[in-house]
């Protein structure tokens, strides 16, 4: 069996990336948080996200419980898995999982920074911190609903580059994730208004629309420019986009996915 490892800190988007990464690297199965997933479907195991605290969650993820361990080992044999991706927070953890499941030594070590951009990682960490959202790379229908006291809902479909559906995700907030920082959307809007107010070539704001959906955040700005327009408008608006991105990174530790600026006109003197 060919064994791969994908590691990175908690909340950096490993589960979100796993199905597509496995497909692109011709990896048949995934071990993620106690689950055995084959071709985007849960085959065996129990997720660590069902646990009540972080200690039992870690024990579940590394297959410390013998019945859980044997169930997944039997499923691997039954499905004659020839290649597998083990997900963990470190190479040490994935090695431990491989040993517990009596797999071959890991031949390929991958790290989240190699497959996700810095922006994507920062956004994933922001969502984990502010909303407590965890991603399970299995369909919503396969998640045992009664395990969760807080919320669980359908995530998003995962497609290959040529638009073949590879799998689905489910978003959950486990019982053990209790530290959440709630930031009102007005906070983002107020920062944007302040930054634009300091930007001399902008006379006034016509509208601000900030959309946060899943892992994308799109800012739509409609502005009036200050006369006379004796400057390079494209250059100045590029500078405004850069300023907003830098300040979002400074204050919230993420950058908007897209900042779209529409110039409605030139303000009257």
C-alpha positions as CSV (number, residue, x, y, z in Angstrom):
1,X,0.0,0.0,0.0
2,X,1.2,3.5,-0.8
3,X,0.8,5.8,2.2
4,X,0.7,9.6,2.1
5,X,0.7,12.0,5.0
6,X,-0.9,15.5,5.0
7,X,-0.2,17.6,8.1
8,X,-0.7,21.1,9.3
9,X,-2.0,23.0,12.4
10,X,-5.6,22.7,13.4
11,X,-8.0,24.9,11.5
12,X,-5.8,25.4,8.4
13,X,-8.1,23.7,5.9
14,X,-6.7,20.1,5.7
15,X,-10.1,18.4,5.6
16,X,-11.4,21.0,3.1
17,X,-8.5,20.2,0.7
18,X,-8.3,16.5,1.3
19,X,-10.7,15.1,-1.3
20,X,-9.4,17.2,-4.2
21,X,-5.8,16.6,-3.2
22,X,-6.4,12.8,-3.1
23,X,-8.0,12.9,-6.5
24,X,-5.2,14.8,-8.1
25,X,-2.6,12.5,-6.6
26,X,-4.6,9.3,-7.4
27,X,-5.0,8.4,-3.8
28,X,-7.9,6.0,-3.2
29,X,-8.7,6.5,0.5
30,X,-8.4,9.1,3.3
31,X,-8.1,8.8,7.1
32,X,-9.4,12.0,8.7
33,X,-10.3,12.5,12.4
34,X,-11.1,8.8,12.9
35,X,-12.9,8.2,9.7
36,X,-12.0,6.1,6.7
37,X,-13.3,7.8,3.5
38,X,-13.1,6.2,0.1
39,X,-14.0,8.2,-3.0
40,X,-15.7,10.9,-0.9
41,X,-17.9,8.5,1.1
42,X,-17.5,7.4,4.7
43,X,-16.8,3.7,4.8
44,X,-15.9,3.1,8.5
45,X,-14.9,4.7,11.7
46,X,-16.3,7.4,14.1
47,X,-15.3,11.0,13.8
48,X,-13.3,12.7,16.6
49,X,-15.6,15.6,16.1
50,X,-18.3,13.6,18.0
51,X,-16.2,13.7,21.2
52,X,-17.1,16.0,24.2
53,X,-13.6,17.3,24.8
54,X,-10.2,17.7,23.1
55,X,-8.5,14.9,25.0
56,X,-11.0,12.3,23.9
57,X,-11.1,13.8,20.4
58,X,-7.3,13.3,20.0
59,X,-7.6,9.7,21.3
60,X,-10.3,9.1,18.7
61,X,-8.3,10.6,15.9
62,X,-5.3,8.4,16.6
63,X,-7.4,5.2,17.0
64,X,-6.6,4.5,20.7
65,X,-9.9,2.6,21.2
66,X,-9.3,-1.0,20.0
67,X,-12.8,-1.6,18.6
68,X,-12.5,1.6,16.5
69,X,-9.0,0.6,15.4
70,X,-10.1,-2.9,14.3
71,X,-13.2,-1.7,12.5
72,X,-11.2,0.6,10.2
73,X,-8.4,-2.0,9.7
74,X,-11.0,-4.6,8.6
75,X,-12.6,-2.1,6.2
76,X,-9.2,-1.3,4.7
77,X,-8.7,-5.0,4.0
78,X,-12.3,-5.5,2.7
79,X,-12.0,-2.7,0.2
80,X,-8.5,-3.7,-0.8
81,X,-7.2,-0.2,-0.5
82,X,-4.0,0.3,-2.4
83,X,-3.2,4.0,-1.6
84,X,-4.2,6.2,1.4
85,X,-3.8,9.7,2.7
86,X,-3.5,10.1,6.5
87,X,-4.4,13.6,7.8
88,X,-3.0,14.9,11.1
89,X,-1.7,18.0,12.8
90,X,1.9,16.9,12.5
91,X,4.1,14.2,10.8
92,X,4.4,12.6,14.3
93,X,0.6,12.2,14.5
94,X,0.3,10.7,11.0
95,X,3.1,8.3,11.8
96,X,1.3,7.2,15.0
97,X,-2.0,6.7,13.0
98,X,-0.2,4.6,10.4
99,X,1.4,2.4,13.1
100,X,-2.0,2.0,14.9
101,X,-3.7,0.9,11.7
102,X,-0.7,-1.4,10.8
103,X,-0.1,0.4,7.5
104,X,3.1,0.5,5.6
105,X,5.6,3.2,6.6
106,X,4.6,6.6,5.2
107,X,6.4,7.2,1.8
108,X,5.2,10.7,1.0
109,X,4.9,13.6,3.5
110,X,2.9,16.6,2.4
111,X,2.2,19.8,4.3
112,X,-0.8,22.1,4.1
113,X,1.4,25.1,3.1
114,X,2.3,23.2,-0.1
115,X,-1.3,22.8,-1.3
116,X,-3.1,25.9,0.1
117,X,-2.2,29.5,-0.4
118,X,-1.3,31.7,2.6
119,X,-4.6,33.6,2.1
120,X,-6.7,30.4,2.2
121,X,-4.9,29.1,5.4
122,X,-5.4,32.5,7.1
123,X,-9.1,32.5,6.2
124,X,-9.6,28.9,7.4
125,X,-8.0,29.8,10.7
126,X,-10.2,32.9,11.0
127,X,-13.4,30.9,10.5
128,X,-12.3,28.3,13.0
129,X,-11.5,31.1,15.6
130,X,-14.6,33.3,15.1
131,X,-17.2,30.7,14.2
132,X,-15.9,27.4,15.5
133,X,-16.7,25.7,12.2
134,X,-15.1,22.3,11.4
135,X,-15.3,20.6,8.0
136,X,-16.0,16.9,7.6
137,X,-15.1,15.7,4.0
138,X,-18.2,13.5,3.9
139,X,-21.8,14.1,2.7
140,X,-24.3,15.6,5.1
141,X,-26.5,12.4,4.9
142,X,-23.6,10.3,6.5
143,X,-23.3,12.4,9.6
144,X,-25.0,11.2,12.7
145,X,-27.2,14.2,13.5
146,X,-27.9,13.4,17.2
147,X,-24.2,13.7,18.2
148,X,-24.3,17.5,18.0
149,X,-25.9,20.0,20.3
150,X,-25.0,23.1,18.4
151,X,-25.3,23.1,14.6
152,X,-24.6,21.0,11.6
153,X,-25.4,21.8,8.0
154,X,-24.5,21.0,4.4
155,X,-21.1,22.4,3.3
156,X,-20.2,22.6,-0.3
157,X,-19.6,20.2,-3.2
158,X,-16.0,19.5,-4.3
159,X,-15.2,19.4,-8.0
160,X,-12.1,18.5,-10.0
161,X,-10.6,21.0,-12.4
162,X,-12.7,19.5,-15.2
163,X,-15.9,19.9,-13.2
164,X,-16.2,16.2,-12.1
165,X,-17.9,16.0,-8.7
166,X,-15.5,14.4,-6.2
167,X,-17.4,14.6,-3.0
168,X,-19.2,16.8,-0.5
169,X,-18.5,18.5,2.9
170,X,-20.5,18.9,6.0
171,X,-19.9,21.8,8.4
172,X,-20.2,21.1,12.2
173,X,-19.4,22.8,15.5
174,X,-18.2,20.1,17.9
175,X,-19.1,20.2,21.6
176,X,-15.4,20.6,22.5
177,X,-15.0,23.8,20.5
178,X,-16.2,26.5,22.9
179,X,-13.9,29.4,22.4
180,X,-15.5,31.6,19.8
181,X,-15.0,35.3,19.0
182,X,-18.0,36.9,17.4
183,X,-17.3,39.8,15.1
184,X,-20.3,41.8,13.7
185,X,-20.2,42.6,10.0
186,X,-20.6,46.3,11.1
187,X,-17.0,46.1,12.4
188,X,-15.7,45.3,8.9
189,X,-17.9,48.0,7.3
190,X,-16.7,50.7,9.8
191,X,-13.1,49.9,9.1
192,X,-13.7,50.2,5.4
193,X,-15.4,53.5,5.8
194,X,-12.6,54.8,8.0
195,X,-9.9,53.8,5.4
196,X,-11.8,55.3,2.5
197,X,-12.3,58.4,4.5
198,X,-8.6,58.8,4.8
199,X,-8.0,58.2,1.1
200,X,-7.9,61.7,-0.5
201,X,-8.9,60.8,-4.1
202,X,-12.3,59.4,-2.9
203,X,-14.9,62.1,-2.4
204,X,-17.6,59.9,-1.0
205,X,-19.0,56.4,-0.8
206,X,-22.1,55.5,-2.6
207,X,-22.4,52.0,-1.3
208,X,-20.5,49.2,0.5
209,X,-21.5,45.6,0.3
210,X,-19.4,43.0,2.1
211,X,-20.3,39.3,1.4
212,X,-19.0,36.5,3.6
213,X,-19.9,33.1,2.3
214,X,-18.1,29.9,3.2
215,X,-14.4,30.6,2.5
216,X,-14.9,33.6,0.3
217,X,-15.3,37.2,1.3
218,X,-16.1,39.7,-1.5
219,X,-16.1,43.5,-1.0
220,X,-18.1,45.6,-3.4
221,X,-17.5,49.3,-3.3
222,X,-19.2,52.1,-5.3
223,X,-17.4,55.4,-5.0
224,X,-17.3,59.0,-6.3
225,X,-13.9,60.4,-7.1
226,X,-12.6,63.8,-6.0
227,X,-12.0,66.4,-8.7
228,X,-9.8,67.3,-10.5
229,X,-8.9,63.8,-11.8
230,X,-5.3,64.6,-12.7
231,X,-4.1,61.2,-11.5
232,X,-4.0,57.6,-12.7
233,X,-7.4,56.3,-11.5
234,X,-6.4,52.6,-11.9
235,X,-3.2,53.1,-9.9
236,X,-5.1,54.9,-7.1
237,X,-7.8,52.3,-6.9
238,X,-5.2,49.6,-6.9
239,X,-3.6,51.4,-4.0
240,X,-7.0,51.5,-2.2
241,X,-7.4,47.7,-2.7
242,X,-4.0,47.1,-1.3
243,X,-4.6,49.4,1.7
244,X,-7.8,47.5,2.6
245,X,-6.2,44.1,2.2
246,X,-3.3,45.1,4.5
247,X,-5.5,46.5,7.2
248,X,-7.8,43.5,7.1
249,X,-4.7,41.3,7.6
250,X,-3.5,43.5,10.4
251,X,-6.8,43.6,12.3
252,X,-8.5,40.3,11.5
253,X,-5.7,38.1,10.2
254,X,-7.2,37.5,6.8
255,X,-7.6,39.3,3.5
256,X,-10.8,39.6,1.4
257,X,-10.9,37.2,-1.5
258,X,-11.9,40.0,-3.8
259,X,-12.2,43.7,-3.6
260,X,-14.4,45.1,-6.5
261,X,-14.5,48.8,-7.0
262,X,-17.0,50.6,-9.2
263,X,-16.5,54.3,-9.9
264,X,-19.9,55.9,-10.2
265,X,-18.7,59.4,-11.1
266,X,-16.8,62.5,-10.1
267,X,-18.1,64.5,-7.2
268,X,-19.1,68.1,-7.9
269,X,-16.9,70.8,-6.4
